[in-house]
């Protein structure tokens, strides 16, 4: 049995304030017996105004949130799945990047969000993530204290091919940190989270942003832990930020995969055609 912690946040436009929230959560998660803490997408900075955000989006080596999280992880001997940070790439473009940090503070893995959130909702909300961020290309999984962890971010959840690839890697756990909009969250959040867990026969851990943010957006919350059968083990609700805990049993993965060996039964698809 492995204890994990999820930080549900209402991140704002000041990276140092967000940093302090995450560092406190690392300490509290360690004291609570968690082997690993999961944080939401854009936990270090959530700011839709590009001009205001630009001075705070810096290379990894200069990112104050990343550095402090590495130090806190080492101090409290706990691994951290840092949902994502906005970072400047060597080519000057921006990436929406997840980090897996070991209990010794080292960076074990990085994943750049593949699918950009470019949508126009009936509520009037319009988002063009691709204007500011460069999409990633690589499927990433990393060994962690809670098993093989597959990485994804928020809007990725709508693209099953990524989770098919993580399933073929036989991931034990898949992280889906998010800053889901309230309208899309109400319609699709729970059902897609459960579907991804069932398809991969893996635990899904989704730390989320919640509530009204300084930059004017509203996010859905409901940080979740879902088991490989699709059962929700933890739902942190859509009202408040905070720290939640769940215990996951990796034996459950083997039980589910014995009953429904869908990963083993998969076959390559033939050529598609419309008659």
N, C-alpha and C positions, 0 to 999 in steps of 0.2 A: 504494500500500500504506500502510495506517495502523496504527500500533502502539497498542494499548490495554492498560490494566492493570486488574486486578480485585483488590479487597481482600476476602478471606474473613476474617470476624471472629467472635470469641466475645465479643460486647458484654456489658457488665455494667450495674450499677445506678448507677455514678458517671459522669456525663456528661464530667467533666474527664479521666478516664482514657481513656474512649473517644475523646475529642477528640484526645488526644496520639497515640493509635494512628493515627488518620486523617491527622493532620498529617504524621507520619513517613512514612506511605505516599504522600502527595502528593509529598514530596521524593524518595523512592525511585523513584516512577513517573516523575517528571520526569527524574531522572538516567538511568533506563533507556530513555529515548527515547519514552515514551508521549505521545500527543497528548491522551489523556483517561483519567481514572481513574473506575472504577465502584465504589460501595460498597453494602453490603446494606441491606435494610429495617431500620428502627429502629437505625441504626448509632450514634446518639448516646445512646440510653438503651433498655435492654431490661429492663423491670421489670413483672411482672404484678401486683404489689401496688399498687393504686391510691393508697392513703393515703401510701405511701412515695414513689411516683413524682410525686405532685401538685406538690410544691415545685419540681421540676425541669422541669415542663412550662410553658413561658413563651412569650410572643409572639415572633415572628421577630426583632424588633429587639433582644430581650434574650437570645437564644439563644447561649450561648458557643461551641457547636460550629459553628453556621452562620457566626458572625463569624470564627472562626479558620480555617475552611475557605476562606472568601473571601480572607482575607489570604494564606494559603499558596498558593492557586491563582494569585494575582497575583504572588507572590514567585517561584514556580517556573515560571510561564508555561505552565500546564497546565489544561485544562478538567476539571471534575469533575461527574459525575452522582451526586449525593448521594442514595443509595437512598431513605431517608426519615428524617425526624425527627418526633418527637411535638411538636406546637406548639399553643399556645393561639390560637384564632381571636378576632377582634374581639368576637364575641358571647359569649365565655367558654367555648364548647365546644372540644373538642380535634379536631385533624386529624392523620392519618397522611400526611405531605406529602413528596413528592419535590422536589428542586431541581436545576436545571441551572445550573451556575456557569461563566462564561466564564473564559478565561485571563487576563482583566484583573480578575477578582474580582467582576464584576457578576452578579446573578441574571438569567438569560435566561428561565427558565420555572419554573413551579410546577405540581404535579399532586397533587390530594388523592385518595387511594385510594377507588375507587368501591364495591368489594364488601367488606363486613365479614365477618370470619372468625367466624361463629356456628355452631359444630359440637359434636357429642358423638361421640367416637370409641370404638370397641370396647375400646381400651386403658384406658378410664376417663378420658382427657383430655377436658376440657370447656372451650370457649373462647367468650366473648361479647364480641367486639370492639366491637359496636354499643352496649354499655352505656357505654363511655368515649368512643368516637370518632364523629364525624359523617361520613357518607359524602360524597364529592365527586360532582359532576355532569358535569364537562367532560372531553372527550377532548382530550389535549394532545400536540403534537409541536413540536420546536424545532430550528432550524438549529444545527449544531455542527461542530467541525473534522472529524468523521467522517461527516458527512452529516445527513440529516433523522432525528432521534431521536424515536421514539414512547415515551411514558411509561406505565408500569403498575406495579403493586406486588403481589407474592406471590399472594394468593388470587384476584386478578383473572384469573389464568391460566386459571381454570376457566370463564370466561365469554367464549366465542368472539366475541360481538358486538362487544366492545371491540376485539379484534384485527382483525376485519373492517373496523371504522372506521379503524384505523391503516393497514391495507392499502390502503384506498381513498385515503388521503392519500399513498400511495406512499412510506411511510417506508423509509429505507435500513437502519435499525437500530431494534430495539425493546429497551428495558431492562425486565427483570423482576426487580428486587431482591427478596430474600425472607428470611424467617425460617421456613422450612418445618419442620413437625414431622417427627420421625424416621419415624413410621409412614406418613404420607402421602407423604413423600419417597421411601421405598423402593418404594412402590407406583406412584407417578404422576409423579415429578419429571422424569425423563429423557424419557419419552414425550410429555408435554405440552409441554415446551420445544421438542422437535423438531417437534411438530405446529404450534406457533405460528410457527416459522420457515418451515416449508413453506407454510402457508396464506398468509402475508404475502409470501412470496418475499423475505425480508429476513434480515439477521443478527439473532440474539437474544443479548443479553448479560445474564447473570444472576449478579450477585454475591450471595453467600448467607452467612447466619449458620451457624456450625458448632459442634457439641459441647455440653457441659454448661455452663449459664449460672448466674450467681449467684442468679437468681430461681427456680431449680429446674427450668426447662424444658430440653429437649434438642432441638437443631436438626440438620437433615440435612446441611448443607454441599453439596458438589459444585457449586461455582460453575462455570458453563458459558459457553462461547462456541459457538454453533451457526451454521453457514452457511446460506444460503437453500435449499440442497438437502437440509438436515436432517443434515449431517455435523457431528459434534462436533469442534471444533478445540481446545478446552481443557476439561478436567475436573479441578478442583483437589482432588477426593476428599472423603471425609467424616470425616477424622481431625483435621486441624490447621488453624489460622488461618495466614494468610500472604498474600503478594502474588504474583500470577501475571500473565504477559504473553501476548498473542496478537497476530498480525498479520492484519488483515482487508483483503481486496482488493475494493473496491466494484465493480470490473468484473464480479465474480462474480454480482452482482445482475442486471445486464443479461443475462448469459449464461443464467441460470436463467429469467428472464422471457421471453426469446426462445424457449426450448425448451418451457416450459409457461406460456403466457400466461393463467393462471387469473384474474389480476386484471382483465385486459381482457375475459375471457369471461364474467364474472359477469353474471347477470340478476336483476332484482327478483323476489322470490318472490310467487306468487299467494296467494289466500286459503287458509288452512289449514282442513281439515275432516276429521272422522273419520266413516267410513261404518259 
